Amino acid sequence: QDDEAGTMTLFISSLHCSLSAVTSKPNCSSNCRLTHDFPVCIANSAVLGLCFVLGVPGNIAVLVMLVRRLKEKNFTHSLMLSLAVSDLLTLLPLPVWIWAFLNSWIFGSIVCKIISYVQYWGIFCSVFCVTLMSIQRYMQVLHPQAWAKLGDKGQMCLLAVIWILSGLLASYSLIQRDIGCDQHGFQFCFQKFSTDTEKVITLSLEILLFLICFFMLVVFYYRLHRGVKESQFFISSSRMTKLVKRIIAVFFILYILLPFANFLIIIAVLLENHNLSSIADYCAKVSKALTLVNSCVNPFLYAFSLQELRCPFTYRFSTTCIKCSSHLRAQRSPASSTDC
């Protein structure tokens, strides 16, 4: 058995070396990272693996549930459907990154660019969907006539604009992403800037985008809450009010580190401070991990907790209970002997 295990290990190592020889950069090692930075590799891989295991099935379940409801022409459902698709785009490439963390990047520059583009596309689209969701609820509740003028075609155009704009914003990863070597000589896929000016401009635009989206999210939900306290929107269920708070809180907690990390990187570049640069790079890695966690949480926050998706089940359950209660009352009479 030991000989068979050794043969299998040798075969995998040979295959790994063969792939690395085809795609590796000069002076880059293709050995396993675990021998150099075991705790970091295991921690990163565990987080990514957990996000993949929880997020992918959850978002697929949301897709299955919402596809069945497309005939209802509910724009909220369409937004959540887009949100689930964008989260899947963010989560599906994770096994490739896990392999890269545990070993080395052996997939070449083209795969590096494509996977990065897909993930950035999903992240941008996810942020825009959440922001549009806040605008849509504000308009639909406080200004229903103005929202109705938009019509089904107008709503679909909004979704199309979100996807197109997200794809355009993510396209910079096709230019900036490339493969290189880290401090241990291992090959990895990273964001490569030609100049410090390009780096500062790119990160500044990301900060601006986040601040605009989060500001709109907070403002529209705050105005919604203040303007319709007595409306049926909030009377119908206290869960919707709690969900609004969760949307804002989770989005803020999981995304607030991203602009902060970008800001630290910009300061480190301008001051040419290597110690601050190391701290900023670490914050950037943590912030990117938190964005993946957000893609895992979204199915539970934006789909399964919404009252609209609970209505059919709640109605069937309550109807059954009413019938059963009537049956029990009838059973108490001497003439009845039917079980519920």
C-alpha positions as CSV (number, residue, x, y, z in Angstrom):
1,Q,0.0,0.0,0.0
2,D,2.9,2.4,0.8
3,D,4.4,1.7,-2.7
4,E,1.0,2.4,-4.3
5,A,0.7,5.7,-2.4
6,G,4.2,6.7,-3.3
7,T,3.5,5.9,-7.0
8,M,0.3,7.9,-6.9
9,T,2.1,10.9,-5.3
10,L,4.9,10.7,-7.8
11,F,2.4,10.6,-10.7
12,I,0.5,13.7,-9.4
13,S,3.8,15.6,-8.8
14,S,5.0,14.7,-12.3
15,L,1.7,15.9,-13.8
16,H,1.9,19.1,-11.8
17,C,5.5,19.7,-13.0
18,S,4.5,19.0,-16.6
19,L,1.6,21.6,-16.5
20,S,3.9,24.1,-14.7
21,A,6.6,23.7,-17.3
22,V,4.1,24.7,-20.0
23,T,2.7,27.8,-18.2
24,S,5.3,29.0,-15.7
25,K,7.2,32.2,-15.9
26,P,11.0,32.2,-15.8
27,N,12.5,32.0,-12.3
28,C,9.2,30.9,-10.8
29,S,8.9,27.8,-8.7
30,S,6.1,25.3,-9.2
31,N,6.6,23.5,-5.9
32,C,4.0,23.2,-3.2
33,R,3.4,26.4,-1.2
34,L,2.5,24.3,1.9
35,T,6.1,23.7,2.7
36,H,6.7,27.5,3.1
37,D,3.6,29.1,4.4
38,F,1.4,26.2,5.8
39,P,-1.0,28.2,8.1
40,V,-1.8,30.9,5.6
41,C,-2.4,28.4,2.8
42,I,-4.7,26.3,4.9
43,A,-6.6,29.3,6.2
44,N,-7.1,30.8,2.8
45,S,-8.2,27.4,1.3
46,A,-10.5,26.7,4.2
47,V,-12.3,30.1,3.8
48,L,-12.6,29.7,0.0
49,G,-13.8,26.1,0.3
50,L,-16.4,27.0,2.8
51,C,-17.7,29.8,0.6
52,F,-17.9,27.5,-2.3
53,V,-19.7,24.7,-0.4
54,L,-22.3,27.0,1.2
55,G,-22.6,29.7,-1.5
56,V,-23.0,27.6,-4.7
57,P,-25.8,25.3,-3.6
58,G,-27.6,28.2,-1.9
59,N,-27.5,30.4,-5.0
60,I,-28.5,27.5,-7.2
61,A,-31.5,26.9,-4.9
62,V,-32.4,30.5,-5.3
63,L,-32.2,30.2,-9.1
64,V,-34.5,27.2,-9.1
65,M,-37.0,28.9,-6.9
66,L,-37.1,32.2,-8.8
67,V,-37.1,30.8,-12.3
68,R,-40.4,29.2,-11.4
69,R,-41.7,32.7,-10.5
70,L,-40.6,34.6,-13.6
71,K,-44.2,34.4,-15.0
72,E,-45.4,36.6,-12.2
73,K,-43.3,39.5,-13.6
74,N,-42.2,40.6,-10.2
75,F,-39.2,42.9,-10.6
76,T,-37.9,42.1,-7.1
77,H,-37.7,38.5,-8.0
78,S,-35.9,39.4,-11.2
79,L,-33.4,41.5,-9.2
80,M,-32.8,38.6,-6.8
81,L,-32.4,36.2,-9.8
82,S,-29.7,38.5,-11.2
83,L,-28.1,38.7,-7.7
84,A,-27.9,34.9,-7.5
85,V,-26.4,34.6,-11.0
86,S,-23.8,37.3,-10.1
87,D,-22.9,35.5,-6.9
88,L,-22.4,32.3,-8.8
89,L,-20.0,34.1,-11.1
90,T,-18.1,35.1,-8.1
91,L,-18.1,31.7,-6.4
92,L,-17.7,29.2,-9.2
93,P,-14.0,29.9,-9.9
94,L,-13.0,29.3,-6.2
95,P,-11.7,25.8,-6.8
96,V,-9.1,27.2,-9.1
97,W,-7.9,29.7,-6.5
98,I,-7.8,27.0,-3.9
99,W,-5.5,25.0,-6.0
100,A,-3.3,28.1,-6.6
101,F,-3.1,28.7,-2.8
102,L,-2.1,25.2,-2.0
103,N,0.3,24.8,-4.9
104,S,1.1,27.4,-7.5
105,W,-0.6,29.1,-10.5
106,I,-0.2,26.6,-13.4
107,F,-3.1,27.7,-15.6
108,G,-1.4,30.5,-17.6
109,S,-2.0,34.1,-18.1
110,I,-5.2,33.8,-20.2
111,V,-7.0,31.8,-17.6
112,C,-5.8,34.3,-15.0
113,K,-7.4,37.2,-16.9
114,I,-10.7,35.3,-17.7
115,I,-11.3,34.1,-14.2
116,S,-10.5,37.5,-12.7
117,Y,-12.8,39.2,-15.2
118,V,-15.7,36.8,-14.4
119,Q,-15.3,37.4,-10.6
120,Y,-15.1,41.1,-10.9
121,W,-18.1,41.1,-13.2
122,G,-20.0,39.2,-10.6
123,I,-18.9,41.4,-7.7
124,F,-19.8,44.6,-9.5
125,C,-23.2,43.2,-10.6
126,S,-24.0,42.1,-7.1
127,V,-23.3,45.6,-5.7
128,F,-25.5,47.2,-8.4
129,C,-28.3,44.7,-7.8
130,V,-28.4,45.5,-4.1
131,T,-28.4,49.2,-4.8
132,L,-31.1,49.0,-7.4
133,M,-33.1,46.9,-5.0
134,S,-33.1,49.8,-2.5
135,I,-34.2,52.3,-5.2
136,Q,-36.9,50.0,-6.5
137,R,-38.5,49.4,-3.1
138,Y,-38.4,53.1,-2.4
139,M,-40.1,54.0,-5.7
140,Q,-42.6,51.2,-5.7
141,V,-43.8,52.0,-2.1
142,L,-43.7,55.8,-2.0
143,H,-44.1,56.6,-5.7
144,P,-45.9,53.6,-7.2
145,Q,-47.4,55.6,-10.1
146,A,-44.0,56.9,-11.2
147,W,-42.5,53.4,-10.9
148,A,-45.4,52.0,-12.9
149,K,-44.6,54.3,-15.8
150,L,-41.3,52.5,-16.2
151,G,-43.2,49.3,-17.3
152,D,-41.9,45.8,-17.8
153,K,-39.6,46.8,-20.7
154,G,-38.1,49.6,-18.7
155,Q,-37.4,47.3,-15.8
156,M,-35.7,44.8,-18.0
157,C,-33.6,47.6,-19.5
158,L,-32.4,48.5,-16.0
159,L,-31.3,44.9,-15.5
160,A,-29.5,44.9,-18.9
161,V,-27.8,48.2,-18.0
162,I,-26.6,46.7,-14.7
163,W,-25.0,43.7,-16.5
164,I,-23.5,45.7,-19.3
165,L,-22.1,48.3,-16.9
166,S,-20.7,45.7,-14.6
167,G,-19.0,43.9,-17.6
168,L,-17.5,47.2,-18.7
169,L,-16.2,48.1,-15.3
170,A,-14.7,44.6,-14.8
171,S,-12.9,44.7,-18.2
172,Y,-9.8,46.4,-16.7
173,S,-8.9,43.1,-15.1
174,L,-8.4,41.7,-18.7
175,I,-5.6,44.3,-19.0
176,Q,-4.1,44.5,-15.5
177,R,-4.2,40.8,-14.5
178,D,-1.1,38.7,-15.1
179,I,1.0,36.0,-13.5
180,G,4.2,36.6,-11.6
181,C,6.3,35.4,-8.6
182,D,5.7,36.1,-4.9
183,Q,8.5,36.5,-2.3
184,H,9.0,32.7,-2.1
185,G,9.3,32.4,-5.9
186,F,5.9,30.8,-6.4
187,Q,3.8,31.7,-9.4
188,F,0.5,33.4,-8.8
189,C,-2.2,35.5,-10.5
190,F,-2.2,39.1,-9.5
191,Q,-3.2,42.6,-10.4
192,K,-0.3,44.2,-12.3
193,F,0.0,48.0,-12.6
194,S,2.4,49.5,-15.2
195,T,2.8,52.7,-13.0
196,D,2.0,53.9,-9.6
197,T,-0.4,56.5,-11.1
198,E,-2.4,53.7,-12.8
199,K,-2.6,51.9,-9.4
200,V,-3.8,55.0,-7.6
201,I,-6.4,55.9,-10.2
202,T,-7.8,52.3,-10.4
203,L,-8.1,52.0,-6.6
204,S,-9.6,55.5,-6.3
205,L,-12.3,54.7,-8.8
206,E,-13.2,51.5,-6.8
207,I,-13.5,53.5,-3.6
208,L,-15.7,56.1,-5.4
209,L,-17.9,53.4,-6.8
210,F,-18.4,51.7,-3.4
211,L,-19.2,55.0,-1.6
212,I,-21.8,56.0,-4.2
213,C,-23.6,52.7,-4.1
214,F,-23.5,52.4,-0.3
215,F,-24.7,56.0,0.1
216,M,-27.6,55.4,-2.2
217,L,-28.5,52.1,-0.4
218,V,-28.6,53.8,3.0
219,V,-30.4,57.0,1.8
220,F,-33.2,55.2,0.0
221,Y,-33.9,52.7,2.7
222,Y,-33.8,55.4,5.4
223,R,-36.3,57.5,3.4
224,L,-38.5,54.5,2.8
225,H,-38.5,53.6,6.5
226,R,-39.3,57.2,7.6
227,G,-42.0,57.7,4.9
228,V,-44.0,54.5,5.2
229,K,-44.0,53.6,8.9
230,E,-47.8,53.3,8.8
231,S,-48.1,51.7,5.3
232,Q,-49.1,48.2,4.6
233,F,-45.5,47.5,3.5
234,F,-44.3,47.5,7.1
235,I,-47.6,46.5,8.8
236,S,-47.8,43.3,6.8
237,S,-44.7,41.8,8.4
238,S,-42.0,43.0,10.9
239,R,-39.6,40.6,9.1
240,M,-39.4,43.0,6.2
241,T,-38.2,45.8,8.5
242,K,-35.6,43.5,10.0
243,L,-34.5,42.4,6.5
244,V,-33.9,46.0,5.5
245,K,-31.6,46.4,8.5
246,R,-29.8,43.2,7.7
247,I,-29.2,44.2,4.1
248,I,-27.6,47.5,5.1
249,A,-25.6,46.0,8.0
250,V,-24.3,43.0,6.1
251,F,-23.4,45.0,3.1
252,F,-21.6,47.6,5.2
253,I,-19.7,45.0,7.4
254,L,-18.6,42.9,4.5
255,Y,-17.7,45.7,2.1
256,I,-16.4,48.5,4.3
257,L,-12.9,47.0,4.5
258,L,-12.6,47.1,0.7
259,P,-12.4,50.9,0.3
260,F,-10.4,51.1,3.5
261,A,-7.8,48.7,2.2
262,N,-7.7,50.5,-1.2
263,F,-7.2,53.8,0.7
264,L,-4.3,52.3,2.7
265,I,-2.7,51.0,-0.5
266,I,-3.0,54.5,-2.1
267,I,-1.3,56.1,1.0
268,A,1.4,53.5,1.0
269,V,2.1,54.2,-2.7
270,L,2.2,57.9,-2.3
271,L,4.4,57.8,0.8
272,E,6.5,54.9,-0.5
273,N,6.1,53.2,2.8
274,H,6.8,49.4,2.6
275,N,5.6,48.6,6.1
276,L,2.3,50.3,5.4
277,S,2.2,48.5,2.0
278,S,2.4,45.1,3.7
279,I,-0.4,46.0,6.1
280,A,-2.5,47.3,3.2
281,D,-1.9,44.2,1.1
282,Y,-3.1,42.0,4.1
283,C,-6.2,44.1,4.5
284,A,-6.9,43.8,0.8
285,K,-6.8,40.0,1.0
286,V,-9.1,40.0,4.0
287,S,-11.5,42.4,2.3
288,K,-11.7,40.2,-0.9
289,A,-12.5,37.2,1.3
290,L,-15.3,39.1,2.9
291,T,-16.8,39.9,-0.5
292,L,-16.9,36.2,-1.1
293,V,-18.7,35.7,2.2
294,N,-21.2,38.2,1.1
295,S,-22.0,36.1,-1.9
296,C,-22.7,33.2,0.4
297,V,-24.9,35.2,2.7
298,N,-27.0,36.8,-0.1
299,P,-29.2,33.7,-0.8
300,F,-30.3,33.7,2.8
301,L,-30.8,37.5,3.1
302,Y,-32.3,38.4,-0.2
303,A,-34.3,35.3,-1.1
304,F,-35.3,32.9,1.6
305,S,-36.1,35.6,4.2
306,L,-38.3,37.7,1.9
307,Q,-42.0,37.6,2.6
308,E,-42.9,37.4,-1.1
309,L,-41.2,34.1,-1.4
310,R,-42.8,32.8,1.8
311,C,-46.4,33.7,0.9
312,P,-47.3,30.6,-1.1
313,F,-46.0,28.3,1.7
314,T,-47.5,30.4,4.5
315,Y,-50.8,30.5,2.7
316,R,-50.9,26.7,2.2
317,F,-49.7,26.1,5.8
318,S,-52.3,28.5,7.4
319,T,-55.1,27.1,5.2
320,T,-54.2,23.6,6.3
321,C,-54.2,24.6,9.9
322,I,-57.6,26.3,9.7
323,K,-59.1,23.2,8.1
324,C,-57.4,21.0,10.7
325,S,-58.7,23.2,13.6
326,S,-62.2,23.0,12.2
327,H,-61.9,19.2,12.0
328,L,-60.8,19.1,15.6
329,R,-63.7,21.2,16.8
330,A,-66.1,19.0,14.8
331,Q,-64.4,15.9,16.4
332,R,-65.3,17.0,19.9
333,S,-69.0,16.5,19.1
334,P,-70.3,12.9,19.9
335,A,-71.4,12.4,16.3
336,S,-67.9,12.8,14.9
337,S,-65.2,10.2,14.9
338,T,-63.0,11.4,12.1
339,D,-59.3,12.0,12.8
340,C,-57.4,15.1,11.6
